[in-house]
Amino acid sequence: MRKVISLSLSLSLGLLVFFNCIIAQNIIPQNTNYYYASGNAIYWQDDSTSVNIIVANINHYDSIVQNLQNIFNDMTDEIIFDNEDDNIIVNSIKLPQYNKDSLIAQISVSSNDISFFTYSKLIDSNHLWLRNDIYIQLMDTTYFSSDIYPLLVNDSIISYEYEGDNEYRITCSNEWSMMLLANYLHNMNFVNYSTPDFYSKITLSTDDVFSLTNGV
Protein backbone atom coordinates (compact mmCIF):
# COMPACT_ATOMS: atom_id res chain seq x y z
CA MET A 1 0.00 0.00 0.00
CA ARG A 2 1.31 3.43 -0.88
CA LYS A 3 1.85 5.68 2.09
CA VAL A 4 1.21 9.38 1.55
CA ILE A 5 3.93 11.52 3.05
CA SER A 6 2.88 14.59 5.02
CA LEU A 7 5.75 16.68 6.30
CA SER A 8 6.14 20.04 8.00
CA LEU A 9 9.71 21.06 7.34
CA SER A 10 11.85 24.14 7.04
CA LEU A 11 12.45 25.08 3.41
CA SER A 12 15.79 25.25 1.71
CA LEU A 13 15.44 28.78 0.29
CA GLY A 14 18.08 28.43 -2.39
CA LEU A 15 16.54 25.38 -4.07
CA LEU A 16 13.00 26.69 -3.66
CA VAL A 17 13.84 30.01 -5.29
CA PHE A 18 15.69 28.24 -8.11
CA PHE A 19 12.78 26.00 -9.11
CA ASN A 20 9.98 28.52 -8.56
CA CYS A 21 11.80 31.24 -10.49
CA ILE A 22 12.16 28.97 -13.51
CA ILE A 23 8.43 28.25 -13.46
CA ALA A 24 7.32 31.82 -12.71
CA GLN A 25 9.50 33.36 -15.40
CA ASN A 26 8.65 30.62 -17.92
CA ILE A 27 12.34 30.14 -18.70
CA ILE A 28 12.20 27.00 -20.80
CA PRO A 29 15.45 25.04 -21.30
CA GLN A 30 16.48 24.53 -24.91
CA ASN A 31 15.82 20.78 -24.64
CA THR A 32 13.12 19.35 -22.38
CA ASN A 33 12.15 16.51 -24.73
CA TYR A 34 14.14 13.75 -23.07
CA TYR A 35 14.52 11.61 -19.99
CA TYR A 36 17.53 9.88 -18.48
CA ALA A 37 18.22 6.14 -18.44
CA SER A 38 21.53 4.52 -17.45
CA GLY A 39 23.13 7.94 -17.42
CA ASN A 40 22.14 8.72 -21.00
CA ALA A 41 19.61 11.23 -22.30
CA ILE A 42 16.86 9.48 -24.30
CA TYR A 43 15.35 12.01 -26.74
CA TRP A 44 11.88 11.96 -28.26
CA GLN A 45 9.68 13.79 -30.72
CA ASP A 46 6.02 14.63 -30.08
CA ASP A 47 3.40 12.81 -32.12
CA SER A 48 0.26 14.96 -32.19
CA THR A 49 -1.82 12.09 -33.66
CA SER A 50 -1.74 10.21 -30.37
CA VAL A 51 -2.51 11.37 -26.84
CA ASN A 52 -2.60 9.99 -23.30
CA ILE A 53 -5.29 11.39 -21.02
CA ILE A 54 -5.25 10.90 -17.24
CA VAL A 55 -8.71 11.10 -15.67
CA ALA A 56 -8.84 12.71 -12.23
CA ASN A 57 -12.52 12.06 -11.51
CA ILE A 58 -12.79 8.31 -12.01
CA ASN A 59 -16.59 8.49 -11.58
CA HIS A 60 -16.73 10.26 -14.94
CA TYR A 61 -14.34 7.87 -16.68
CA ASP A 62 -17.00 6.04 -18.72
CA SER A 63 -18.64 9.29 -19.77
CA ILE A 64 -15.31 10.69 -20.95
CA VAL A 65 -14.65 7.53 -22.97
CA GLN A 66 -18.10 7.89 -24.55
CA ASN A 67 -17.46 11.55 -25.37
CA LEU A 68 -14.18 10.61 -27.04
CA GLN A 69 -15.89 7.85 -29.02
CA ASN A 70 -18.44 10.36 -30.28
CA ILE A 71 -15.67 12.65 -31.54
CA PHE A 72 -13.19 10.09 -32.84
CA ASN A 73 -15.47 7.67 -34.64
CA ASP A 74 -13.70 7.05 -37.95
CA MET A 75 -12.65 3.53 -38.90
CA THR A 76 -8.98 4.44 -38.42
CA ASP A 77 -9.51 6.00 -34.99
CA GLU A 78 -8.48 4.00 -31.93
CA ILE A 79 -9.43 4.59 -28.30
CA ILE A 80 -7.66 2.41 -25.74
CA PHE A 81 -9.21 2.34 -22.26
CA ASP A 82 -9.44 0.12 -19.22
CA ASN A 83 -11.97 0.71 -16.45
CA GLU A 84 -9.41 -0.55 -13.93
CA ASP A 85 -6.98 2.22 -14.85
CA ASP A 86 -7.29 6.02 -14.95
CA ASN A 87 -5.87 6.70 -18.40
CA ILE A 88 -7.23 6.76 -21.95
CA ILE A 89 -5.08 6.65 -25.10
CA VAL A 90 -6.46 8.09 -28.33
CA ASN A 91 -4.89 7.50 -31.75
CA SER A 92 -6.36 9.57 -34.57
CA ILE A 93 -5.13 11.60 -37.52
CA LYS A 94 -7.83 14.12 -36.57
CA LEU A 95 -6.19 14.98 -33.23
CA PRO A 96 -3.96 17.79 -34.60
CA GLN A 97 -7.12 19.61 -35.69
CA TYR A 98 -8.22 20.09 -32.08
CA ASN A 99 -6.94 22.68 -29.66
CA LYS A 100 -5.85 20.90 -26.49
CA ASP A 101 -7.91 23.02 -24.06
CA SER A 102 -10.97 22.93 -26.30
CA LEU A 103 -10.82 19.15 -26.59
CA ILE A 104 -10.45 18.75 -22.82
CA ALA A 105 -13.54 20.95 -22.36
CA GLN A 106 -15.49 18.89 -24.92
CA ILE A 107 -14.84 15.52 -23.33
CA SER A 108 -15.09 16.57 -19.68
CA VAL A 109 -18.23 16.22 -17.59
CA SER A 110 -16.97 18.71 -15.00
CA SER A 111 -14.11 21.19 -15.05
CA ASN A 112 -11.62 19.12 -13.03
CA ASP A 113 -12.12 15.76 -14.75
CA ILE A 114 -8.77 15.70 -16.59
CA SER A 115 -5.55 15.91 -14.58
CA PHE A 116 -3.07 15.34 -17.43
CA PHE A 117 -3.08 15.51 -21.22
CA THR A 118 0.08 14.69 -23.17
CA TYR A 119 0.89 13.84 -26.77
CA SER A 120 2.67 10.59 -27.48
CA LYS A 121 6.47 10.56 -27.74
CA LEU A 122 8.35 8.87 -30.56
CA ILE A 123 11.67 7.21 -29.75
CA ASP A 124 13.25 5.42 -32.71
CA SER A 125 9.78 5.08 -34.28
CA ASN A 126 8.37 3.55 -31.07
CA HIS A 127 5.60 5.22 -29.09
CA LEU A 128 5.80 6.21 -25.44
CA TRP A 129 2.91 7.72 -23.49
CA LEU A 130 3.88 9.67 -20.38
CA ARG A 131 1.96 9.64 -17.14
CA ASN A 132 2.25 12.63 -14.82
CA ASP A 133 4.41 10.80 -12.28
CA ILE A 134 8.15 10.89 -11.61
CA TYR A 135 9.85 8.03 -9.79
CA ILE A 136 13.03 8.90 -7.93
CA GLN A 137 15.24 6.72 -5.80
CA LEU A 138 17.51 8.39 -3.27
CA MET A 139 20.73 7.01 -1.82
CA ASP A 140 19.21 7.73 1.59
CA THR A 141 15.74 8.97 2.60
CA THR A 142 17.30 11.75 4.71
CA TYR A 143 17.93 13.66 1.48
CA PHE A 144 14.19 13.98 0.93
CA SER A 145 13.55 16.50 3.68
CA SER A 146 16.68 18.56 3.06
CA ASP A 147 16.89 18.58 -0.75
CA ILE A 148 13.75 17.17 -2.41
CA TYR A 149 10.87 18.48 -0.30
CA PRO A 150 11.73 22.18 -0.89
CA LEU A 151 11.35 21.65 -4.63
CA LEU A 152 7.83 20.28 -4.18
CA VAL A 153 6.35 23.39 -2.60
CA ASN A 154 4.84 24.90 -5.72
CA ASP A 155 1.59 24.76 -7.69
CA SER A 156 2.92 22.32 -10.30
CA ILE A 157 3.16 19.48 -7.75
CA ILE A 158 -0.06 17.60 -7.05
CA SER A 159 1.24 15.06 -4.52
CA TYR A 160 4.17 12.89 -3.46
CA GLU A 161 4.26 9.44 -1.89
CA TYR A 162 6.87 7.13 -0.42
CA GLU A 163 6.99 3.81 -2.32
CA GLY A 164 9.56 2.00 -0.18
CA ASP A 165 13.23 1.16 -0.85
CA ASN A 166 14.19 4.87 -0.82
CA GLU A 167 11.82 5.49 -3.78
CA TYR A 168 9.31 8.32 -4.07
CA ARG A 169 6.54 9.00 -6.56
CA ILE A 170 5.94 12.66 -7.41
CA THR A 171 2.76 13.59 -9.30
CA CYS A 172 2.85 16.77 -11.39
CA SER A 173 0.15 18.92 -12.98
CA ASN A 174 1.85 19.49 -16.34
CA GLU A 175 4.42 17.88 -18.60
CA TRP A 176 6.90 20.74 -18.77
CA SER A 177 7.28 21.05 -14.99
CA MET A 178 7.45 17.25 -14.65
CA MET A 179 10.29 16.83 -17.14
CA LEU A 180 12.14 19.87 -15.83
CA LEU A 181 12.03 18.40 -12.32
CA ALA A 182 12.82 14.82 -13.39
CA ASN A 183 15.90 15.85 -15.37
CA TYR A 184 17.05 18.29 -12.71
CA LEU A 185 16.86 15.63 -9.99
CA HIS A 186 18.76 13.15 -12.15
CA ASN A 187 21.83 15.39 -11.94
CA MET A 188 21.87 15.42 -8.13
CA ASN A 189 24.67 13.25 -6.76
CA PHE A 190 22.44 11.65 -4.08
CA VAL A 191 19.80 10.43 -6.58
CA ASN A 192 20.15 6.89 -7.98
CA TYR A 193 17.56 7.54 -10.67
CA SER A 194 14.87 10.02 -11.62
CA THR A 195 12.54 8.99 -14.45
CA PRO A 196 9.00 9.67 -15.64
CA ASP A 197 6.42 6.90 -15.54
CA PHE A 198 5.08 5.87 -18.94
CA TYR A 199 3.27 3.30 -21.05
CA SER A 200 4.89 1.68 -24.08
CA LYS A 201 4.21 -1.20 -26.47
CA ILE A 202 7.80 -2.39 -26.20
CA THR A 203 10.43 -2.43 -23.48
CA LEU A 204 12.18 0.93 -23.55
CA SER A 205 15.28 1.86 -21.62
CA THR A 206 14.50 3.06 -18.10
CA ASP A 207 16.17 3.09 -14.71
CA ASP A 208 12.90 2.40 -12.90
CA VAL A 209 11.59 -1.18 -13.03
CA PHE A 210 8.01 0.02 -12.42
CA SER A 211 7.90 1.80 -15.80
CA LEU A 212 8.65 -1.42 -17.63
CA THR A 213 5.44 -3.02 -16.35
CA ASN A 214 3.16 -0.40 -17.86
CA GLY A 215 2.85 -1.97 -21.30
CA VAL A 216 -0.04 -0.93 -23.52
N, C-alpha and C positions, 0 to 999 in steps of 0.2 A: 504494500500500500504506500502511495506517495504521501510524504509528510510535508505539509506546507510550513515554510519557515516564516516566523514572525519575529523580527528583531527590532530593538530600539537601541541604536548605536550612534556614537559620535561620528560625524562625517569627515572624510578626508577631503579638505577643501580643494586641494590642488587637482585631484582626479575628477571631482565633481564639476568644477569650473571647466576643466578641459572638455569633458563629454557634453555638458549642457551648452557650452558656447558653440561647439560644432553644430549641434542641432538648431539652436536659436538663430545662428547666423546663416544657416543653410549652406555651409561650406562643404561641398561634396567632393570627396577625393576623386582623382582622375579615373581610378579603376575601383569600382565596388562590385563588379560582376565576377566574383570568384569566391571560393572558400579554400581552406587549407586541409590537406591530407598528407600525412607522412612528411611534413615539412615543406611540401610543394604547394604552390598556388594552382588550383584547378579552375580554369576560366570557362565561362559559358556565354552563350548568346541568347537573348530573349526570343521566344517564339509566341507571337501574339495570336496564333490560331489555337492555342491551348491554354487553359487556365485552371488553377486549383483554388477552390473556394472553401474557407473554413467557416462553418456555421457556429455562431455563438449561442443562439437560442435553439437548442436541439428539439424543442417542442414544435418548431416551425420547419424542421428539416424536410418533411414530406411535401409540404406546401411549396418550399423553395425548389425542390426537385421538379415538381409539377410545373411551376412557373418557367423553369429553364426548358422543360420539354415542350412547352407551348411556343417558346421563342426559337429554339434550335430543333426544328422538326424535319429537316431535310434528310434524305436517305444517307447522306455522307456524314451527318452530325452524330456525335457520340457523347453520351452522358454517363459517366461512371460514378455510381453511388453505392453506399452500403449503410443500411440503417443502424449498424452497430458502430459506425465511425461518425466523425463530425465533418468530414470533407466531401466535396463533390468535384470531380474533374470533368471539364467540358472540352471537347475537341470539335472545332468547327471553323471552316474557312470564312464564316460570317463574323467571327469574333472581332476582327480588327475594325469592323464598321461601327462598333458600339463604344461609346465613351464609358470608361470604367465606372465612374460615379453614377451615371445614368442607368447602366445595367444593374448595378447593385440596388438602386432604388426600385427598378422594375421587378426584380425577383424577390425582394424582401417583403415580409408581412408587416414587420415593425422596423423602426429605424435602426435598432441595434442588433439585427439578426446576423449580420456578417462581420466577423472579427478580422478576416484576412482574405485578400484577393491578390493573387500573384500569377503572372504569366509563366508558362513552362520555360525551362532552361534547356538549351541544347549543348551537350558536351560530346564532341566527336560523333555527331548525328544521333546521339541517344538522349532521350528526354528525362528530365529531372523536374519534379514538382516540389517546391519548398513548402514546408509548414512554417508557422511563425514561432518556432522553438529553437533555442540554441542549447546544445549540451556541452558543458565544460567539465573537465576533470582537473582538480587541483592537486598539487603535490601534498598539501596538507589543508584540512578544513579551516585552520586558523587564518589562512589568507582571505577567506570569504569576508569576514567582518572588517578587516583592515583595508583590503584592496578591491574587492568585487562589489560589496554592498553599496559603497558610495556612488558607483556608476549606475545603480539601479533606481536611484531616487530622481526619476524624471517621468514625464507623461508618456514616453514611448514604451515603457515597461509595464506590462499588464500584471505579471506575477512571477514568482520564482519558487522553486521547490527543491528540496534535497532528495536525491534519488538513491543515496547509499554509495559506498566505495569512493568517497570524495567527489562524487559527481552531482552537478546541479543542472536543473532544467530552467531556462529563462524564457518566458513567453513575451513576445514583443507585439506592438500594435501595427508596425509597418515594416516593409522589407528593407528599406534603406537603413533605418536605425538598427535593425537586426544584423545585417551584414557588416555594418560599420563596427558594431560592438563585437561580433564574433571574430572578425579579423584583427581587431585591436587586442582582444584578450589572447589570441593565439601567440602574439609576440611578447607576452609577459613570461618571464623566466620561471615562474612558479606554476604555470599552467601546462598540464600534460597534453591536453587537446581542447580545442574550441571549434565546434562544427555545427552547422544548421541541420535540423532534422528534415528529411525529405522522403518522398516516394520515388521509386524508379522501377522500370521494367527489367532492368539488369542489375547486376552487382557493380556499383560504382565505388571508386576509391573513397574511403572515409576512415577517420580515426575512431569513430564511435560505433561500436557494434550494434547499438540500437537502430541506427539509420539503415543498416543492411536488412533489417527484418521488415521494413515497410515497403515491400514490393507491391506493385499495382497489378 
